[in-house]
Amino acid sequence: MARPGHTAWLLVAVATTALLFAAGASAQDCANATFPAGRSFERCNTLPVLGASLHWTYHAANGTAELAFRAPSGSGGWVAWGINTAGARMPGSSVFVASQDGGGAVSVLTTVLESTSPSLTNGTLKFDVPVPPTAEYAGGAYTIYTTVALPGNSTTQNTVWQAGPLSGGSILPHPTSGPNVQSVKRQDFLSG
């Protein structure tokens, strides 16, 4: 029989081990991601909500980041990632939105979210995109690939990401509670 106090320490040790294992598994998911056609990235972050991850290689010589954003979704959904040069919020963000049409073809829309009810018109972003975006849907997740010129040549940017439903190939609004309103992060492309 355990002496008084030892049971509490044993529970703390087990709980701590479980938390460390869970944190390691989360980090491992990001680090062990694979990409087709020999694509690879130097760094990655498992993002805090929506099961998403960001993978990138920063090129200091020209101030660009080659990146892959991956997020789980059913084929009847969409995902998006972007940068907001004005603050840590969705309105004002320049985003890449990946979705499928009724035939299963994956495409990427580039748009600026002018409000909380954006028009989602394909257009020019507030930063340069030297390599046009592409996307794929595989294994229950979308992956958006692109290269962006980091605004202001700054390695620290306000990033946003999102996921929501489709209807007949049309993008519908995402939920406005829970993880969907927590999907913003100040991202350091130099150190991670």
Contacts in CASP RR format, 6 or more apart in sequence:
PFRMAT RR
TARGET T0000
AUTHOR 0000-0000-0000
METHOD contacts of the structure
MODEL  1
MARPGHTAWLLVAVATTALLFAAGASAQDCANATFPAGRSFERCNTLPVL
GASLHWTYHAANGTAELAFRAPSGSGGWVAWGINTAGARMPGSSVFVASQ
DGGGAVSVLTTVLESTSPSLTNGTLKFDVPVPPTAEYAGGAYTIYTTVAL
PGNSTTQNTVWQAGPLSGGSILPHPTSGPNVQSVKRQDFLSG
2 10 0 8 1.000
26 46 0 8 1.000
27 46 0 8 1.000
29 46 0 8 1.000
29 53 0 8 1.000
30 44 0 8 1.000
30 45 0 8 1.000
30 46 0 8 1.000
30 53 0 8 1.000
30 55 0 8 1.000
31 44 0 8 1.000
33 44 0 8 1.000
33 53 0 8 1.000
33 55 0 8 1.000
33 70 0 8 1.000
35 41 0 8 1.000
35 55 0 8 1.000
35 68 0 8 1.000
35 143 0 8 1.000
36 136 0 8 1.000
39 68 0 8 1.000
39 145 0 8 1.000
40 57 0 8 1.000
41 55 0 8 1.000
41 56 0 8 1.000
41 57 0 8 1.000
41 66 0 8 1.000
41 67 0 8 1.000
41 68 0 8 1.000
42 56 0 8 1.000
42 57 0 8 1.000
42 58 0 8 1.000
43 55 0 8 1.000
43 56 0 8 1.000
43 57 0 8 1.000
43 58 0 8 1.000
43 189 0 8 1.000
43 192 0 8 1.000
44 53 0 8 1.000
44 54 0 8 1.000
44 55 0 8 1.000
44 56 0 8 1.000
45 53 0 8 1.000
45 54 0 8 1.000
45 185 0 8 1.000
45 187 0 8 1.000
45 192 0 8 1.000
46 52 0 8 1.000
46 53 0 8 1.000
47 53 0 8 1.000
47 54 0 8 1.000
47 161 0 8 1.000
47 183 0 8 1.000
47 185 0 8 1.000
48 182 0 8 1.000
48 185 0 8 1.000
49 179 0 8 1.000
49 180 0 8 1.000
49 182 0 8 1.000
49 183 0 8 1.000
50 71 0 8 1.000
50 72 0 8 1.000
50 161 0 8 1.000
50 162 0 8 1.000
50 163 0 8 1.000
50 179 0 8 1.000
50 180 0 8 1.000
50 183 0 8 1.000
51 71 0 8 1.000
51 72 0 8 1.000
52 69 0 8 1.000
52 70 0 8 1.000
52 71 0 8 1.000
52 72 0 8 1.000
52 79 0 8 1.000
52 81 0 8 1.000
52 161 0 8 1.000
52 163 0 8 1.000
52 183 0 8 1.000
53 69 0 8 1.000
53 70 0 8 1.000
53 71 0 8 1.000
54 67 0 8 1.000
54 68 0 8 1.000
54 69 0 8 1.000
54 70 0 8 1.000
54 81 0 8 1.000
54 159 0 8 1.000
54 161 0 8 1.000
54 187 0 8 1.000
55 67 0 8 1.000
55 68 0 8 1.000
55 69 0 8 1.000
55 70 0 8 1.000
56 65 0 8 1.000
56 66 0 8 1.000
56 67 0 8 1.000
56 68 0 8 1.000
56 189 0 8 1.000
57 65 0 8 1.000
57 66 0 8 1.000
57 67 0 8 1.000
58 64 0 8 1.000
58 65 0 8 1.000
58 155 0 8 1.000
58 189 0 8 1.000
58 190 0 8 1.000
59 65 0 8 1.000
59 66 0 8 1.000
60 190 0 8 1.000
62 149 0 8 1.000
63 149 0 8 1.000
63 150 0 8 1.000
63 153 0 8 1.000
63 155 0 8 1.000
64 130 0 8 1.000
64 147 0 8 1.000
64 148 0 8 1.000
64 149 0 8 1.000
64 150 0 8 1.000
65 147 0 8 1.000
65 148 0 8 1.000
65 150 0 8 1.000
65 189 0 8 1.000
66 131 0 8 1.000
66 146 0 8 1.000
66 147 0 8 1.000
67 145 0 8 1.000
67 146 0 8 1.000
67 147 0 8 1.000
67 148 0 8 1.000
68 143 0 8 1.000
68 144 0 8 1.000
68 145 0 8 1.000
69 79 0 8 1.000
69 81 0 8 1.000
69 82 0 8 1.000
69 96 0 8 1.000
69 143 0 8 1.000
69 144 0 8 1.000
69 161 0 8 1.000
70 141 0 8 1.000
70 142 0 8 1.000
70 143 0 8 1.000
70 144 0 8 1.000
71 79 0 8 1.000
71 81 0 8 1.000
71 141 0 8 1.000
71 142 0 8 1.000
71 161 0 8 1.000
71 163 0 8 1.000
72 140 0 8 1.000
72 141 0 8 1.000
72 163 0 8 1.000
73 79 0 8 1.000
73 137 0 8 1.000
73 140 0 8 1.000
73 141 0 8 1.000
73 142 0 8 1.000
73 163 0 8 1.000
73 164 0 8 1.000
74 140 0 8 1.000
75 100 0 8 1.000
75 104 0 8 1.000
75 137 0 8 1.000
75 140 0 8 1.000
76 100 0 8 1.000
76 165 0 8 1.000
76 166 0 8 1.000
76 169 0 8 1.000
77 99 0 8 1.000
77 100 0 8 1.000
77 163 0 8 1.000
77 164 0 8 1.000
77 165 0 8 1.000
77 166 0 8 1.000
78 97 0 8 1.000
78 98 0 8 1.000
78 99 0 8 1.000
78 142 0 8 1.000
78 163 0 8 1.000
78 164 0 8 1.000
78 165 0 8 1.000
78 166 0 8 1.000
78 171 0 8 1.000
79 97 0 8 1.000
79 98 0 8 1.000
79 99 0 8 1.000
79 142 0 8 1.000
79 144 0 8 1.000
79 161 0 8 1.000
79 162 0 8 1.000
79 163 0 8 1.000
79 164 0 8 1.000
80 95 0 8 1.000
80 96 0 8 1.000
80 97 0 8 1.000
80 98 0 8 1.000
80 160 0 8 1.000
80 161 0 8 1.000
80 162 0 8 1.000
80 163 0 8 1.000
81 95 0 8 1.000
81 96 0 8 1.000
81 144 0 8 1.000
81 159 0 8 1.000
81 160 0 8 1.000
81 161 0 8 1.000
81 162 0 8 1.000
82 93 0 8 1.000
82 94 0 8 1.000
82 95 0 8 1.000
82 96 0 8 1.000
82 159 0 8 1.000
82 160 0 8 1.000
82 161 0 8 1.000
83 93 0 8 1.000
83 94 0 8 1.000
83 126 0 8 1.000
83 127 0 8 1.000
83 148 0 8 1.000
83 150 0 8 1.000
83 151 0 8 1.000
83 157 0 8 1.000
83 158 0 8 1.000
83 159 0 8 1.000
83 160 0 8 1.000
84 90 0 8 1.000
84 92 0 8 1.000
84 93 0 8 1.000
84 94 0 8 1.000
84 158 0 8 1.000
84 159 0 8 1.000
84 160 0 8 1.000
84 184 0 8 1.000
85 94 0 8 1.000
85 126 0 8 1.000
85 127 0 8 1.000
85 151 0 8 1.000
85 152 0 8 1.000
85 157 0 8 1.000
85 158 0 8 1.000
86 92 0 8 1.000
86 158 0 8 1.000
87 158 0 8 1.000
88 158 0 8 1.000
88 160 0 8 1.000
88 184 0 8 1.000
88 185 0 8 1.000
88 186 0 8 1.000
89 158 0 8 1.000
89 160 0 8 1.000
89 184 0 8 1.000
90 113 0 8 1.000
90 116 0 8 1.000
90 160 0 8 1.000
90 162 0 8 1.000
90 184 0 8 1.000
91 113 0 8 1.000
91 114 0 8 1.000
91 115 0 8 1.000
91 116 0 8 1.000
92 112 0 8 1.000
92 113 0 8 1.000
92 114 0 8 1.000
92 126 0 8 1.000
93 112 0 8 1.000
93 113 0 8 1.000
93 160 0 8 1.000
94 110 0 8 1.000
94 111 0 8 1.000
94 112 0 8 1.000
94 113 0 8 1.000
94 125 0 8 1.000
94 126 0 8 1.000
94 127 0 8 1.000
95 110 0 8 1.000
95 111 0 8 1.000
95 112 0 8 1.000
95 113 0 8 1.000
95 125 0 8 1.000
95 160 0 8 1.000
95 162 0 8 1.000
96 108 0 8 1.000
96 109 0 8 1.000
96 110 0 8 1.000
96 133 0 8 1.000
96 135 0 8 1.000
96 144 0 8 1.000
96 146 0 8 1.000
97 108 0 8 1.000
97 109 0 8 1.000
97 110 0 8 1.000
97 111 0 8 1.000
97 120 0 8 1.000
97 171 0 8 1.000
98 106 0 8 1.000
98 107 0 8 1.000
98 108 0 8 1.000
98 135 0 8 1.000
98 137 0 8 1.000
98 142 0 8 1.000
98 143 0 8 1.000
98 144 0 8 1.000
99 106 0 8 1.000
99 107 0 8 1.000
99 109 0 8 1.000
99 142 0 8 1.000
99 166 0 8 1.000
99 169 0 8 1.000
99 171 0 8 1.000
100 106 0 8 1.000
100 107 0 8 1.000
100 137 0 8 1.000
100 166 0 8 1.000
100 169 0 8 1.000
101 107 0 8 1.000
101 169 0 8 1.000
102 168 0 8 1.000
102 169 0 8 1.000
104 137 0 8 1.000
106 135 0 8 1.000
106 136 0 8 1.000
106 137 0 8 1.000
106 142 0 8 1.000
107 135 0 8 1.000
108 133 0 8 1.000
108 134 0 8 1.000
108 135 0 8 1.000
108 144 0 8 1.000
108 146 0 8 1.000
109 120 0 8 1.000
109 122 0 8 1.000
109 171 0 8 1.000
110 122 0 8 1.000
110 123 0 8 1.000
110 124 0 8 1.000
110 125 0 8 1.000
110 129 0 8 1.000
110 133 0 8 1.000
111 118 0 8 1.000
111 119 0 8 1.000
111 120 0 8 1.000
111 121 0 8 1.000
111 122 0 8 1.000
111 123 0 8 1.000
111 125 0 8 1.000
112 118 0 8 1.000
112 123 0 8 1.000
112 125 0 8 1.000
112 126 0 8 1.000
117 173 0 8 1.000
120 171 0 8 1.000
126 151 0 8 1.000
127 148 0 8 1.000
127 149 0 8 1.000
127 150 0 8 1.000
127 151 0 8 1.000
128 148 0 8 1.000
128 149 0 8 1.000
129 146 0 8 1.000
129 147 0 8 1.000
129 148 0 8 1.000
129 149 0 8 1.000
130 147 0 8 1.000
130 148 0 8 1.000
130 149 0 8 1.000
131 146 0 8 1.000
131 147 0 8 1.000
132 146 0 8 1.000
133 144 0 8 1.000
133 145 0 8 1.000
133 146 0 8 1.000
134 144 0 8 1.000
134 145 0 8 1.000
134 146 0 8 1.000
135 142 0 8 1.000
135 143 0 8 1.000
135 144 0 8 1.000
135 145 0 8 1.000
136 142 0 8 1.000
136 143 0 8 1.000
136 145 0 8 1.000
150 157 0 8 1.000
150 189 0 8 1.000
151 157 0 8 1.000
155 188 0 8 1.000
155 189 0 8 1.000
155 190 0 8 1.000
155 191 0 8 1.000
156 186 0 8 1.000
156 187 0 8 1.000
156 188 0 8 1.000
156 189 0 8 1.000
156 190 0 8 1.000
157 186 0 8 1.000
157 187 0 8 1.000
157 189 0 8 1.000
158 184 0 8 1.000
158 185 0 8 1.000
158 186 0 8 1.000
158 187 0 8 1.000
159 184 0 8 1.000
159 185 0 8 1.000
159 186 0 8 1.000
159 187 0 8 1.000
160 183 0 8 1.000
160 184 0 8 1.000
160 185 0 8 1.000
161 183 0 8 1.000
162 174 0 8 1.000
162 180 0 8 1.000
162 183 0 8 1.000
163 174 0 8 1.000
163 180 0 8 1.000
164 171 0 8 1.000
164 172 0 8 1.000
164 173 0 8 1.000
164 174 0 8 1.000
164 175 0 8 1.000
164 180 0 8 1.000
165 172 0 8 1.000
165 174 0 8 1.000
166 172 0 8 1.000
174 180 0 8 1.000
END
